[in-house]
Amino acid sequence: MKNILVLVVTVIIFSCAKDDDLSLPNTIDPDGSAEVEVQDFMWKSMNFWYFWQSNVDDLADDRFMNSTEGRAEYTAFLDSEDNPAAFFENKLQFIEDRFSFYNADYRELTNSLAGISKSNGLEFGLVRFQDSDDVFGVVRYIIPNSNAATADIQRGELFTGVNGITLTLNNYLNLLFGANDTYTLNMADFVNGSVAPSDKEVILTKEEALAENPILISKSFEISGENIGYIMYNQFTNEYDDELYTEIEALKSAGITNLVMDLRYNPGGSVNTTRLLASMIYGTNTSDVFLRKRYNDKLQEQFSDSQLEVYFADKVGTKNINSLSFTKLYVLTTSSSASASELLINSLEPYIDVIQIGDVTRGKNEFSTTLVDDRDNSYLYTPTRVDKINPTNQWAIQPLIGRNENSEGFSDFTNGLQPDILLKEDYDNLGILGDQNEPLLARAIQAITGQTGKRDFTVKYPINIISSSKMLSPINGKMIDDTVYDLEF
């Protein structure tokens, strides 16, 4: 297994705000005798960073007066919820916020953002039976070198139960994502449009620190005079930027004339990795705007427009990017494609023709960062400062702190990005990932070559998932802000 350093996902380096003084506001402290240390950290960091700070009355700058009475009121407010998780959800989180979250241990959170997790390696989608609360699972892919990779299970197989218990809306969380490291899947068959339990059982065991290389497949095809590159990329993880660079270089050396990026199961990840990939595809003009950031009003007004712009890159680390310089990109999507996947599409749209094939994306246009109890660093998690984190408070929060716009100012894809060519996945014809006959890839190849042939892309049994194996992953639906700004506290 590859050794991976803890992900540097949330280092935001700021310098030269308009008044050279971007610091935390003076806030009142609680009564020292109250056990509200975690809640105090949550309130102060959210008051400063949260995108919807002005929409949450309890986060207002003048919510608590700087007086003896104000201190007592603030302490009582923090103490109104014994559980920090409940305090975060009930007191601080904006009602329309679908993606901010927290973890009682910042190390667990940052490892998960790095693609390191406790997992059996089975990636699946969950679907609700029509007119029923029962659900069933559809195997999407298997993580290489995982426990599932050694089991008798593969893409396209179905399961309806765990440990002999039928999966339902009420129990699937506990059965599939609960404390049990080992469980038995009760498999099923898909026959004549119906899902029917079978006698097959598959035992799977979760492993600590399973690292997933997000590049599942990278290959090329020569078809009808076109040299087509294909990458199935399942998470924007910056630990694998060098590997992504290497794969793009290999495809360029192979002489590809078109590229298909398969992001159908990619839930998001690093903003900077997205920027690097976009630069590898489009170009390395570092004066071209990749995105513009929009923070809450309190932060936004302290920066000039140029300080909020992120540009295309010309290097990955110390290596020069030898861009493909394509004017067209084909992207495969489903409803599980979110966040950084959508950012790639949206930020490239002003510059090249992005052909989206598949289903409507999830609709996640905000970015987040990891905040910990390190007040002197404005609560930002920085791996080189872990010794500065309050040793009696290991909580971390991952709030949405801003929204990314493309160079034309567009960011309104809350309802998802609509495909140019609609094609849902089909239970009856999932195909083999990376095979040129797999329906979504085949449709992209058809669009590239212009040869329609006699292939019928009718979807008989469309897959509409309600959840997936990544639902509890911190990366799910997240756009992690790890770009380096020309700004400093």
N, C-alpha and C positions, 0 to 999 in steps of 0.2 A: 504494500500500500504506500502511496506517495506521502512523504512527510510534507506537511503544509504549515506554514506560519499562520498565526492568527490573522485574520483578515483586517486590513487597514481600511475599513469601510466608511469611517465617519470623520476622518480628519479634514476639517475645513480650515484653511489658513487664510486669515483676513489681514489686509493691510491698507492703510490709508483710506479710511472712511472720510467723508467730506469734511468732518470737523476733527479728524484724527482722534476721536474719542468714542469708540463704539464699545461701551462697557455695560455691565449689568446695572440696572437701575437700583437705587437704594430701596430696599424693602424691609419690612418689619420682621423681626425674629420672634418665634413662639416662646412661650414660657419654658425655661430650661428643664423644668421638672416633668413636663409632659412627654410621653413616648410617641412623638409625632415626627421623628427625624426623616423618615421616608416620605411622608406626606408633604413635609416642608420642602424637601428637594424637588418633589414632583410639581408643587405649585409654582415655585420660583423659576424652575427651568421652563415650564409650560407658559408662564406669564411672559417670558422673554422670547421664546422660540416659536411657539405654536402658531400655525398658519391662521387658525380661526380664533386667535386670542381675543379679538374685538367682538366676537360673536358669543362668547361665553361670559356672562355677567360676573361669575365668581372669579374670573381671571383678570378683571379690570384693574388698571393701575391704581385706581382710587378706591378699590373695594374695601381696604382696611386702612384706617387712619393711623398715622405714626404718633400714637399716644398710648398711655397706659390702658385706656379702654379699648383702643384698636388692637393692641397686643393680646388682650384677653379674648377679644372677638376672633382674632386670627387663630389663636390656639384652640379655641372651641370649635372653629370650623375644621381645622385639621384633624381634630379628635372626633369628628362626627362620624367617621368610618374607621373601625378598628383595622380592617383589612385594606392595605394600600391598593390592591387591585380594584376593590370596590370604590375606593376614593377616586382613583383615576377615572373609572368608567362613569360614575354617578355625578361627580363634581366638576371634572375638568374636560372631559371629552365632548366635543361638539356633536349634536345629534345626527348630523349628516356625515360625520367622519366614519368611514367603513374600515380604515386600515391602520390607524395608530394602535400600538400595543405596548406590552411591558414584559419584563421577566425579573424574577426575584434574584437571578444570578447573571450579572453582565457577561460572565465568561461563557455561559451556555448560549446566550443570545449571539455574541460575536462569533463563536464557533459555527453556529448554524448559518449565519450570514456568509461564512466562508465555505459553505458547502459541506461542512462536517457535522454529522448528526448521528443519532442512534436510529438505525433503520435496518430492515431486512432486505432492502434493495428492490422491492416490488413497487412499481409505479402504476397507479390505477386511477380510473374515474369511477364515480358512483352515480347511478341512475335510479330514479324513482319509477316503480311500476305504475302504469296508468291506473287511476281510480283506486289506489292503495297507498298505505304508508310503508309498505315493504320496499327495500332497495336492493340493487345488485351491483356487483363490481365488474368492470371491464379492464383487463390487463392492457396497459399501454406499452410499457417496455420494462426491461430488467436492467438494473444497474450492473455493469460488469464487475466481477470479483466480489460480488455480494453473496449473502446466504441464498437469496432467491435464484442466483445464477447457477447454483448447484442443485436446485430442485426441479421437479418435473412440472414446469409451468412456463408459459410463453405468451407473447402478445396475442390478443384476440380472445383468450380464454375468459370465461365468466365464472363468478362465484356468487352464491346467494346466502351463505351463512358462515359463521365462525364458531368453532367448537360445538357444532350441532345446533346452534341458535340462529334462527332466521334473522337476517339483517333488516332493521327498520329505521325510520327517521329518528326514533327515540333512543336506539341502542348502538348505532354504528360507531359513534364517537368512542364509547367505552370499549366496544369489542375490538375495533381496529387501531385505536390510538390510546388505549388505556395502559395500565401499569404492566400488564402481562407481556413479557418479552417474547414468549413463544405462543403461537396459536395455530389452530388447524383451520384451513379454508375448506369449506364445503363447496365443491365446484358444480358447475351447471353446463348444460348444452343449449345451443340456440338452434331450434328446429322449426322450420315453417313459420318463422316470425314470432315464436314463443320461447321464453326462457324457462327451462325445466331442470330441476335439480338432478344431478347424476350421483353415482356412487364414488366418484373420484374425490380424494382428499389430498391436500398438500400442507405439510407442516413447515412453517417458517419461523425463524428466530432473528430478532433484532440484534444488531451488533453495535457496540460503542464505536464512535469516531469513524463511521463509514464516510469516506471521501468520494464524492461523485465528480468525475471529470465531465464538465458540461458539454464537451464535444463528443457526442455519442457516435456520429458517423461523419466522415469526410471523404468524398470520392468525386470522380468525374465520369461523364458519359460522352461518347462521340455518337451523335444521332443526327442523321439527315444533314450532314455538313456543319453541325453545330457542336462545339465542345462545351458541355454544360457542367459547371461545378455545383456540388451539393454539399451543404453542411447542415446536420441536425444539431442544433445548439439549444440546450435545455436550461441554461441559467447564465446570467451575466455575472460571472464570478471573477474578480480581478486576480486571484491567485493563478488563474490559467490564461492570463493575457499573453504570455510568451508562447503557450501552446496554440492559441488562436492565431497569433502572428505567424507561427510556423506553418499551420495548415493553409492559411491564405497564400503564403509564399509558395507552398508546394502546388497549389492550384494555379497560381499565376505561371509558375514554371511549366506546368502541364499545358499551358496555352488555352485556358478556358476563355470563352467568349461571352458567357452568360453565367450568372450565379443564382442559385436557389437557396435561400436561407430558410430552413425549417424551424419555425419558432412555435409550432402548434402547442407544445406543452411547456413553453418557457414562461414562468410567472414573473420574471423581472430580475432585479439585482442592481449591479453597479452602474451608475451614470457614466463614470469615466471609461469603463470597459465598452459601454455603448458608443461613446465618442470615438474610441480607438477603432472599433469595428467599422463605424461609419466612415472614418478616414481611410481605412484600408480599402473600402469599397469605392468611395467617391473621389477622394483626393486629399491632399495635405496642405491646402492653402490656409495658413494659420490666421489669415485675416477674414475668412468666411465664418460667420456666426453659426455655431452648431445649435445653441439654445440660449435663451434668456431666462433668468430666474426671477420669480416674483415671490417676495416674502410677505409677512404681515406688515401692516402700515408702519408700525413702529421701527422695524428694521429697514424696510424699503426706502424710506425717506432719507436714510443716512448714507446711501450710496449713489454714485453717479451711474448713468446708464451703462457706460463702458465697463464698470466694475462688476456688473451683474451679467455680463456676457461671457459665454464659454465658447471657444473657437475649436475648429477642427485641429487635429494633431498631426505632427510630422514624425513623431518618434513613439516607440513603445519601449519605455525604459531608456536605454542608450542606443537602441537599434533604430535606424531610419526606416520609415514606412515606405515600402515600394508599392504604391497604391495600384489597384486594378483599374482605376479611372473609368469605371463603367458609367454609362448614362441611363442604365435601366437595371432594376433589381426585382427579383421575384421573391415574395415572402409568403410562406404557408402559415396560416393562423387558425386557431379555434377560440372558443370562449375562455380557454385557459391561458391564452396569450395576453400578457398584461404588463403594465408598468414600463420597464425598460424596453420590452419588446415593442410596445406602442411608441415609445420615445424614438427608437431607431427609425420606424416608419415615418413618424411625424417630422422629425428633424431632417430627414433626407428629402422629403417631398418638395421643398422649394428648389432643390438642386437637380434631382434626377427623377425619372419616371419609376415610381414604386408600384409594382403590380401585386396586389394582395389577393391571395387565393385561399379559400377555405370558409371560415365562419367569422361572425362579428367578434371582435376582441372584447376583453372584459371591461375596459373603460376605467383606467387608473392613471390620472394625469398629475398627481402630486408626488413630491419626493420627501423622504424622511432622513433622519440622522439619529445616531445613538447618543443618548444623553445619560451621564452618570453623575454621581455626587462628587464632582471635582469643581468647586465654585471658582477657583483661581483660573481655570481653563474654560470659563463660561459654560460649564457643565458638559462640554464636548468630550466624547470618548476618544482618547488618543493612546494607542498601544504603548508608547514610550513613557506614558504618565500613569500607568496602572498603580504604581506605588503611591500616587497622590490621591487616589480615590479613597473616600472616607471608609476606613476599615470596618466600621460598624454598620455600614449601609452598602450592600452589594447590589441593590436594585438598579435596573436600567430601564429606560423608557425609549420607545422608538416612535416619536410623534411625527406626523406630517408637518413639515415646516415651510413648504413652499410649493409652487407650481411652475413647471417648465413650459416655456413657449418656444415655438420654432422661430426662425429668423423673420417670418412674416407675421409673428404675433399670435399664431393660432395655438390654442391649448384646450379647446372645448371638445374633448372626446370622452366625457363622462359616461356616455351611453355606448362607448366602444367605437372602434374604427370599422367602417363598413367595407367588406371585401369588394374588389372589382369583379371577381368571379366567385360566386357563392357555391360552395361545395362542402357539405357536412360529412363527417366520418360516418360510416355505415357498419352496424354490427355484422352484417352478412358479408362485408367485403372490406375489412380493415387493411388487408394487404401487409406486406413485409416492409418495414421502414428501410429506406434507402434503395429499395428495388424500383426500377423505372416503371414497373406496372402498378405500384401502390397508387391508389386513386389520386390523392392530392399532388404527388410528384408527377404522375402521368399527365395530369391536367396542366401543370406548369410546363412540362416538356412540349405538350401540344401547343400551348400559347407561344413558346419560343420558336418552334419549328414551323408553325402554321399548318402542319399536316394533321387534319382532323381524323382521317381514317374512318373506321367503323366503331370506334370505342364509344360505348354507352356509359355516361357518367350519372345516370339516374340513381338517386339514393332511395332505396326501399325502406330502410330502417335507420333513420337518422339518430345519432347519439346526442342526447342533451343532458349533460351532467349537472348534478346538484352540488357535487363536492369532489375532492380528489385526494390522493395520498399526500399531496403537498399542502393541504389546507392548514395544518398546524405549524408548517415551517415558517420561520420568521421572514424568509425571502418571498413568501407567497404574496403576489400582488404588490410587491414593494419596489420602489425606485430609490436606491440607496445613494445619498449624495456624498460622493467621495472625489468630486472634482476639486482641483486646486485653484483657489481664487487668487487674485492679486489684491488681497485684503488681509489685514492682520489686527488682532486685538492687542 
